[in-house]
Amino acid sequence: MKKIIILSLILTGLIHAVKYEITHIKKGGTLNVRDVPFMSTSEVVGRISSKTTGISIRECTELKDGSEWCYINAPYGGSNIEGWVSSYYLKEMSKKSKASKAHIQNFLHNFYMADEENYLDKLQVFYSFPMQKYLWYKNLSLRDLRVKKVREYKKWPNRDYRLTYMKILKRKSNYIDVQTTVRWQFTGHDDYENGKTVQKLRLIPSGNSFKVSALKNFKHTVFPKPIIVEDENVTLVEATDLNETSVELATTVPTPDLNKVYIKAGSFFATISPKYLASISQNGFPYMIQKVQQGDKVIRRVFIGPFNSVNEAKEALVSVRAKINELAYIQTNIQ
């Protein structure tokens, strides 16, 4: 593997043209990206999932112990994670893997994640202009989409998207049609919305990746906002013990810091399993339980945090999704 990577980089002379994916990492796991190619003295600068594809290698170096490390650039939303990883965890993408469902899913994951950021130049990375269709608009230009995104960003400055389902509908030589389901949450200055959207997207090949040339909604659902009970000590209690009973009987009801960021890790209609709460604590996370009255039922919502910033929460979210709940998402507004 070491010789293959070094030789391929030397022979091509076009490092950007060769793309890699992750190998030897179990499903749902993550790979640490480090600031220097030494395990003992390096710091972790980021983590990439076992599903990551489209990775570029800038250079590789062989250490005295015979191990080989490579400086990589991995797509992450509209940005990139850069740093050193062992070449043991990298393999060159084949022609088949570049057309695989995993590669398409990885592109879409980054496509939706990029829309959480307020960088309009990222539109050119993910969209093909003029777009065949964007919702109910046709032949949409880059300028038109920028205008629509600016309005959206101003109304909802904090956005969180979670790709939960993807299905390939049609494959052609020059495009691929896919269906996606996305869970989302928007937070504004004094309001918020969350819901689920089912979309159809047309993807066209672009180098080793894709671009979106058409997008329309099959179904767009906005979830009703819950009615929150403010009395009887059932608003929000801090979990300091793994015993659910002690949480139920807590007498101190701390007020959540609305300037902080949380990760929503689950909702339960029944008593929360102590084993589930233990998994959160064992992974080093603090958590709180919110109780919400909906009709004659009480929903218990588990929030991990608080975090000081969205970026801090995003870093923790990778571990939370891998080890606790793959559908967890960031929430910046706990009412």
Buried (B, 14 or more C-beta within 10 A) or exposed (E): BBEEBBEBBEEEEEEEEBBBBBEEBEEEBBBBBBBEBEEEEBEEBBBBBBBBBBBBBEEBEBEEEEBBBBBBBBBBBBBBBBBBBBBEBBBBBEEEBBEBEEBBBBBBBBBBBBBBBBBBEBBEBBBBBBBBBBBEBEEBEBEBBBEEBEEBBEEBEBBBBBBEEBEEEEEEEEBBBBBBBBBBBBBEEEEBBBBBBBBBBBBBBBEBBBBBBBBBEEEEEEEEEEEBBEEEBBBBBBBEEBEBEEBBEBEEEEEBEEEBBBBBBBEBEEEBEBEBBEBBBEBEBBBBBBBBBEEEEBEBBBBBBBBEEBEBBBBBBBBBBBBBBEEBBBBBBBE
